[in-house]
Amino acid sequence: MSDFEPFYDVSRSYEDNYEQGPFGAFAEALKDGNGADAAGTTSEGALATFLGQPVNLPFGIPAGPLLNSRFTTAAFRMGFDLATYKTVRSRAWGCNPFPNVLAVHPKSADGSLTPGSAELDEGVLADTNYETPISISNSFGVPSQSPDAWQPDMRAAIEAAGPGQVLVPSFQGSRVEGMSEEEYIADHATTARLVKETGAKLMVMNTSCPNEGHNRLLCHNPLLVGRITEAVKQEIGDIPLMVKLAYIPSDDALELMVRSTVGHGTVQGFSTINTISAKLVDANGNQALPGAGRDRSGVCGNAIRGAGLDMVARLAAIREKLGLDFKINGVGGAVSPADYQAYRNAGADSVMSATGAMWDAELAHKIKASR
């Protein structure tokens, strides 16, 4: 892997990536011309939609590695017609210490991790030996610039989208010490309003990273998510809202999530999954990521594709059972055109790839060529 340069450089800090990135082919795309995706946009024009917006191909990059408008613009030029602006907050928020990304090596022959398995708690090997099909740690902690910085940059990112391309803003609320539940709900609504002010045509609310303390996810509380989305919709009106989910093992809990949001008219889609939490260890069995509270990390990439496909299929079954109209965005381990098609076959209306796109800048072009 030494001859390949991901557009997010895992050997540099988050701050250095924000200031100096993107790298590799994405950096070249910013130099090569002013047009979006000169090599990959279909000549027929938009062939699909994403939350009501026309897109050439419903494929792109989810919240995470596209740190600012330079990254999202490069993604558009590399043929990713959906580019998600990294999750923003109502206030500046620091990143976990470097390193944030390590290569992860599950024990299974196909490199997959199974939700709820003993391996997740016993320890999964993590090191700097990056091999394809790639799986990595995701230990950033959802950093954010202040609104004074990200609002004008998000406006620029939206304007850089080419025909049949859409900038997808991601946001979340921030829980701080002493904050009441009502204040926590209000912070989500405030952040959504700040996103709306940039001219966003749609947005995704992240409920799948720890908000309430170590390893406690907001999406594990469907009733609270329902209350939050009601407050958010009061701020954003008719702008479509998608909710980002982690893996939810219980069908009853997943159905309650749908009933509490889509059933109340507040949510128009779900994006799933984010990561799978695992204890990461080095070759000696010691904690792989340094620092207190970092014994576990979200794992993304090839290892979580099976879990992502499972969540998409279960959401699609609930959609049919309840007769509700909502979109499903499949995320997790899509590293090839076959993976894109597998997600579509499972019921996804759109697909996104973060780790796969980082290690294969041509992935969108390959999918378009395979159709």
Secondary structure, 3 states (H helix, E strand, C coil): CCCCCCCCCCCCCHHHHHHHCCCHHHHHHHHCCCCCCCCCCCCCCCCEEECCEEECCCEEECCCCCCCHHHHHHHHHCCCCEEEEEEECCCCECCCCCCCCCEEECCCCCCCCCCCCCHHHHCEEEECCCCCCCEEEECCCCCECCHHHHHHHHHHHHHCCCCCCEEEEEECCCCCCCCCHHHHHHHHHHHHHHHHCCCCCCEEEECCCECCCCCCEHHHCHHHHHHHHHHHHHHHCCCCEEEEECCCCCHHHHHHHHHHHHHHCCCCEEEECCCEEEEEECCCCCECCCCCCCCEEEEEEHHHHHHHHHHHHHHHHHHHHHCCCCEEEEECCCCCHHHHHHHHHHCCCEEECCHHHHHCCCHHHHHHHHC
